[in-house]
């Protein structure tokens, strides 16, 4: 059983984003990253891709030595 749920009821046209903003700002950085990563994993599964291949992109676009 999951706990800690917060919900808001009402008509969609009458709602603004303040509820969402307040909720996510109250979460820790770790919780926000975990939620975002969960969405990435779900997107991979929906697209039929191999989840074991997931990783953060590690690309260097430009590398230059600074003059002293």
C-alpha atoms as an extended CHARMM CRD file, in Angstrom:
* protein
*
        68  EXT
         1         1  UNK       CA              0.0000000000        0.0000000000        0.0000000000  PROA      1               0.0000000000
         2         2  UNK       CA              1.3710000000        3.4030000000       -0.9680000000  PROA      2               0.0000000000
         3         3  UNK       CA              1.0480000000        6.2540000000        1.4750000000  PROA      3               0.0000000000
         4         4  UNK       CA              1.6220000000        9.9740000000        1.3200000000  PROA      4               0.0000000000
         5         5  UNK       CA             -0.8040000000       10.6970000000       -1.4880000000  PROA      5               0.0000000000
         6         6  UNK       CA             -2.1320000000       14.2020000000       -1.9370000000  PROA      6               0.0000000000
         7         7  UNK       CA             -5.0600000000       14.8900000000       -4.1910000000  PROA      7               0.0000000000
         8         8  UNK       CA             -7.1140000000       17.8070000000       -5.4010000000  PROA      8               0.0000000000
         9         9  UNK       CA            -10.6070000000       17.6310000000       -6.8020000000  PROA      9               0.0000000000
        10        10  UNK       CA            -12.4600000000       20.0060000000       -9.0400000000  PROA      10              0.0000000000
        11        11  UNK       CA            -13.2000000000       20.7950000000      -12.6540000000  PROA      11              0.0000000000
        12        12  UNK       CA            -10.1640000000       20.8980000000      -14.9420000000  PROA      12              0.0000000000
        13        13  UNK       CA            -11.0070000000       24.2930000000      -16.4840000000  PROA      13              0.0000000000
        14        14  UNK       CA            -11.1130000000       25.8080000000      -12.9900000000  PROA      14              0.0000000000
        15        15  UNK       CA             -7.6920000000       24.5020000000      -11.9200000000  PROA      15              0.0000000000
        16        16  UNK       CA             -4.3620000000       26.2040000000      -12.3080000000  PROA      16              0.0000000000
        17        17  UNK       CA             -0.8990000000       24.6970000000      -11.8280000000  PROA      17              0.0000000000
        18        18  UNK       CA             -0.4090000000       26.0130000000       -8.2820000000  PROA      18              0.0000000000
        19        19  UNK       CA             -1.2670000000       22.6480000000       -6.7220000000  PROA      19              0.0000000000
        20        20  UNK       CA              1.3130000000       20.8350000000       -8.8630000000  PROA      20              0.0000000000
        21        21  UNK       CA              3.9610000000       23.4850000000       -8.2850000000  PROA      21              0.0000000000
        22        22  UNK       CA              3.4540000000       23.4620000000       -4.5160000000  PROA      22              0.0000000000
        23        23  UNK       CA              3.5520000000       19.6600000000       -4.4300000000  PROA      23              0.0000000000
        24        24  UNK       CA              6.7800000000       19.2950000000       -6.4140000000  PROA      24              0.0000000000
        25        25  UNK       CA              8.5190000000       22.1820000000       -4.6410000000  PROA      25              0.0000000000
        26        26  UNK       CA              7.8130000000       20.4160000000       -1.3460000000  PROA      26              0.0000000000
        27        27  UNK       CA              9.6190000000       17.2860000000       -2.6030000000  PROA      27              0.0000000000
        28        28  UNK       CA             13.3370000000       16.6860000000       -2.1890000000  PROA      28              0.0000000000
        29        29  UNK       CA             15.6990000000       16.7710000000       -5.1550000000  PROA      29              0.0000000000
        30        30  UNK       CA             16.0510000000       12.9970000000       -4.8360000000  PROA      30              0.0000000000
        31        31  UNK       CA             12.2790000000       12.4900000000       -4.9980000000  PROA      31              0.0000000000
        32        32  UNK       CA             11.9650000000       14.7310000000       -8.0670000000  PROA      32              0.0000000000
        33        33  UNK       CA             14.7880000000       12.9310000000       -9.8660000000  PROA      33              0.0000000000
        34        34  UNK       CA             13.2980000000        9.5300000000       -8.9890000000  PROA      34              0.0000000000
        35        35  UNK       CA              9.9020000000       10.5890000000      -10.3810000000  PROA      35              0.0000000000
        36        36  UNK       CA             11.4770000000       11.9190000000      -13.5800000000  PROA      36              0.0000000000
        37        37  UNK       CA             13.5600000000        8.7440000000      -14.0130000000  PROA      37              0.0000000000
        38        38  UNK       CA             10.4300000000        6.6150000000      -13.4990000000  PROA      38              0.0000000000
        39        39  UNK       CA              8.8070000000        8.4650000000      -16.4090000000  PROA      39              0.0000000000
        40        40  UNK       CA             11.8620000000        7.7970000000      -18.5890000000  PROA      40              0.0000000000
        41        41  UNK       CA             11.7280000000        4.0770000000      -17.7600000000  PROA      41              0.0000000000
        42        42  UNK       CA              7.9850000000        3.9300000000      -18.4870000000  PROA      42              0.0000000000
        43        43  UNK       CA              8.5120000000        5.6580000000      -21.8500000000  PROA      43              0.0000000000
        44        44  UNK       CA             11.1720000000        3.0900000000      -22.7820000000  PROA      44              0.0000000000
        45        45  UNK       CA              8.8430000000        0.2380000000      -21.8330000000  PROA      45              0.0000000000
        46        46  UNK       CA              5.9510000000        1.7290000000      -23.8270000000  PROA      46              0.0000000000
        47        47  UNK       CA              8.2250000000        2.0800000000      -26.8850000000  PROA      47              0.0000000000
        48        48  UNK       CA              9.2920000000       -1.5700000000      -26.4850000000  PROA      48              0.0000000000
        49        49  UNK       CA             12.9260000000       -0.6840000000      -25.8480000000  PROA      49              0.0000000000
        50        50  UNK       CA             15.3140000000       -2.6010000000      -23.5850000000  PROA      50              0.0000000000
        51        51  UNK       CA             15.3260000000       -0.8490000000      -20.2050000000  PROA      51              0.0000000000
        52        52  UNK       CA             18.7440000000       -2.3240000000      -19.3740000000  PROA      52              0.0000000000
        53        53  UNK       CA             20.2110000000       -0.0440000000      -22.0650000000  PROA      53              0.0000000000
        54        54  UNK       CA             19.0850000000        3.1230000000      -20.2570000000  PROA      54              0.0000000000
        55        55  UNK       CA             21.7960000000        5.4970000000      -19.0880000000  PROA      55              0.0000000000
        56        56  UNK       CA             22.4180000000        9.2080000000      -18.8860000000  PROA      56              0.0000000000
        57        57  UNK       CA             23.8790000000       10.6600000000      -22.0510000000  PROA      57              0.0000000000
        58        58  UNK       CA             27.5750000000       11.4030000000      -21.7120000000  PROA      58              0.0000000000
        59        59  UNK       CA             28.5330000000       13.6040000000      -24.6140000000  PROA      59              0.0000000000
        60        60  UNK       CA             31.2130000000       16.2760000000      -24.6790000000  PROA      60              0.0000000000
        61        61  UNK       CA             30.3150000000       18.9070000000      -27.2170000000  PROA      61              0.0000000000
        62        62  UNK       CA             33.4140000000       21.0750000000      -26.9800000000  PROA      62              0.0000000000
        63        63  UNK       CA             36.6520000000       20.7570000000      -25.0750000000  PROA      63              0.0000000000
        64        64  UNK       CA             39.3380000000       23.4410000000      -25.0930000000  PROA      64              0.0000000000
        65        65  UNK       CA             42.2900000000       24.3230000000      -22.9000000000  PROA      65              0.0000000000
        66        66  UNK       CA             42.0310000000       27.7620000000      -21.3230000000  PROA      66              0.0000000000
        67        67  UNK       CA             45.0690000000       30.0740000000      -21.8280000000  PROA      67              0.0000000000
        68        68  UNK       CA             47.0080000000       30.8470000000      -18.6530000000  PROA      68              0.0000000000
